[in-house]
Each structure stands twice: as C-alpha cells, then as structure tokens.
Amino acid sequence: MGPRPTVVIADDHPLFREGLREVLEADGSFEIVGEAGDGEQAMSLVRARRPAIAVLDLEMPKASGLAAAEAIRSEDLDVAAVILTMHRDEGMLRRALDLGVRGYVLKDSAVAEIVACLHMVSAGKPYVSPALTGALLDRRAEAPLSELAAVGDLTPAERRVLRLIARGMTSPEIAGELGNSPKTIENHRSHICAKLGLSGPHALLRFALEHKALLD
C-alpha cells in the first residue's frame, strides 16, 4: 500500500473543519497535513506542503475558495482543488469547473460526501454533489432546441463517449471500456467539441455533467 494522499482543509468555521477532519481520520485513507481559517493561510499551506488535495470553502475571509483554486492553476501546482459551498448555483459551478476544480461539494452534505469525493478526486475523477447535479438536470429538462439539435448531430460512438465522460472517466478508461485506443477517444472528444461548439480544457466535462438527461 502506497502513501496516503495528503489533504489541506480550509474553512473559517473551526467546528466544521473539525467535523471533516474526524470523518477523514476515521476513514484512514488520507493524511491531513494542514488546516486554514482563511484563503491567504490556505494558499500559504498549499504552497509549503503541496498536498494532493486542497479542500477549500467557497466563502472565506481574505480570499475565496475560487481565488485559491485560480492561484493553484495559475501557479501550476500539482494540487487538486475541491470546493465546499452553500450555494446551488449553476453559474458558480461553471466557473469552478473552468478553473479546473476537481470536486464541488454542498456544505450541508459535506460530512456525508467528503470521503467519496476525495476518493474519486484522488483517482483522477471529478466529483459533484449528487443533489447539485440533480438540480441542474431538473433545470435542463427543457433544454434549448439548439442543444437538443447539437446532441442529435453526434454519432452513436460520440454519444457513448460523452456518456462515459459524464461518469468522470478519463480517455484511457473510456478506451478500455469501449475497446478503442486512447488516440481514437481523443479524436472523438475533438469531434464532439467541434460539433457542440465547445472550447477550453473543461468545457466538455461541464457540458456532459449538465446534459446527462439528453444522452440516455
């Protein structure tokens, strides 16, 4: 068994931080290497200790969780950012995904979900609270005709790839699932992006998460 993934927890409520720490320590799969009460302290810890995962409250004094995630990306730190939030806001989720955030967890279910989230993120897969993805799907039930048409233009193989992307699978994993080469899957991803008019490193994942209902 290899070393446990290291974690920094940043939240300005000590009791909430303590609750997350207790749950993670009870699971035993992760090593907590620091705690912070504001965004600036969080980034100092992340830079000094280079954890595998930084769990960041969206709303903290001095710097928000998204500001910290943006700093992690701009400084090219090999740290996966997980955002904790009270808000079921689609725009905020979009912004987080665009910043490369790997996990997005509602605070009212964080104690129950944090272990599953960190296991997925440490395996290289994205995690979004099921309650939030469900709310997004409800709002997307009547998708614009342009989106319905764009998804309808995808080939059956492209739709299969997009469904697996929505499940958080990487290109090599999708290749193994479908019996293709990773290069073939990357070609599918490029064609899907072109047909859907998507650009940016996380646009395809965001589209897949938001349009699961259209892909079945």
N, C-alpha and C positions, 0 to 999 in steps of 0.2 A: 504493500500500500504506500503510495507516494505521499508527499507532504500535503497537508490540508490547505485549500485556498484561503488566503488571508483576506480579512474584511476590515474596513473602517466604517463606523456608523456615525452619521452626523444628523443631529436633530436638537432643537433648542429646548425640548422638554425632557428633563432627566429621567422621569418615571417611564416615559415612552421608550427612551433608549435602553433603560434597564430591562423592560419587558422584551424588547427584541434580542438583547444580549442573552437573557435567560433562555429564550426559545432556541437560539442558535447554539448555545453551550450545551443544552440538553440533547440537541441533535448530534453534536460531536463531529460534524463533517467539516466545520470551518474554524479558523483561528482568528479571533478578533484582536487586531493589533493597534487599535486606537479608537477613541470616541471624541467627537467635537460637538460644541454647542452653537457654532455659527459657521457661516460659509468660509470666512477667511481662515479660521482654525482648521476647517475641514481640508482646504487646499494645502495648507502647510503640512498636515499629516499625510495627505496623499503624496505630495512631492517627496517627503522624507522617508516614508515607509513603503511606497509603491505597492499597495495592496492589489490583490487580484480583482477585488470588487470594492467600490465605494457606494455605500447606501446613503443617499442624500435627500433630506427633507426639501420639498419644493420651496417652502417659505421659511427661510432662516434669516436672522439678523446679519448684516454686513454683506452677505452675498447669497443669492438664491441657489437652490439646487441646480437649476438650469444654467446659471452662470458658472457654477463649479464644473458642470458637465461640459460646457463650452470650453473652459480652460483646459480640462483634461484632453479634449480633442485638439485644441489649437497647439498645445504643448507636446502633442503626440505621445502621451503617456499610455503605457500598456495597462490600462485600468478600465474595467467595465463599470459604467455608471448605472445605478438603479435609483429611480426617483420615487419618493414617497409623497403622496398628495391627498388632500381632502377633496379635490375638485374632479368631478366627472365631466371634464371639458375636452371636447374633441380638438379644439384648436391647440390647447396645451399639449395634448398627446402628440399631435402632428409635429409641433415644434421640438418636443423631446426626441422623437424618432429621427428628425432631421439632424439633430445634434449628436446622433449616434448612441443615445441612451439604449441600454440593452434590457432594462426592466422598468416597469411602470406599475406601481402598486398603490391601491387605495389604502389610506391610513386606517380606515375603520375595519379593514380585514387584514392588515399587515401582519399581525401576530400569527394569524392562521395561515397566511400565504408565504411568509418570508422564506421559509426553508425550501419550499417547492421552487420559488422564484430563483433563489441563489443556486440551487442545484441545476436548473435549466441554464442560467446565465453562465455558470462555470463550465457547462458543457458546450458553450458557444451558441446557445439558442436564446431567442428573445422571449420575454415573459410580460404579458399584460394582464392585469386582474380580470378574471372572467366576468365579473359584474360590469366592468367598463366595456369590454368587447361586446357583451350582450346589449348594453345600452346603445353602442354605436350601430350594431346591426339593426336594432329596432328603429333607429332614426334613418337607416339606409334602406328600410324595407321598400320604400318607393323611390328607387334610385332614378336619377335623371335619365332621360331617354338616351343621351349621348353616352353615358356609362354603360347602359344595357347594350347599346349597339357595339361599343368598343369591345366588351367582353364577348359578344356574339361573333366578332371577327376572329377570335382566337381559334386555332386548330385544337382538336381533342388533346393532342400531346401537350400543347401550350397550356391548356386548362388544367391538365393533370399536374404539370409543373407548378402552376400558380397555386393550386390547392395545397401542394406539399410545402411551398414557401409559406403559406398562411399557417401551417403547422409548426413553423420555426425550423424547418430542415435546411441544412446547408447544401450547396451544389453537389459535393461528393456523396452526401447521404441520399439526395434525390437520385443521383446517378445509380447508386446501388439499389435503390427501391425500384427503379424503372428498368434496370438492366442496360443503361446507356453509359457513355463515357462522360466525365465531368466537362469536357470541352463541348459535347453535344448539349448538355444542360446550360452551359454558359451561352451558347448560341440561342437556345430557346429563350433565355432571360433577355437577351438583347432584342430579339424579335418581339417579345411581349412588350418591352418598354417602348419600342418604336410604334407598335400598334396602339398602345394606350397613351402615347404622348408623355411618357414619364422620363424624368432625368434626375440625377442625384443618387448618391450611394444607397439611400434607404427608401427611396420613393416606391420601389417595387414591393418591399416588405409592408410599407404603410398601406398601399393600395390593397394588397392581399388580405391584410387584417381587417380593413374596413369593408371589404366586399365579399366576405366568405359566403354570404347568403346567395350571391349571384353565381357562385362557382359550383354549386352542387348539381 
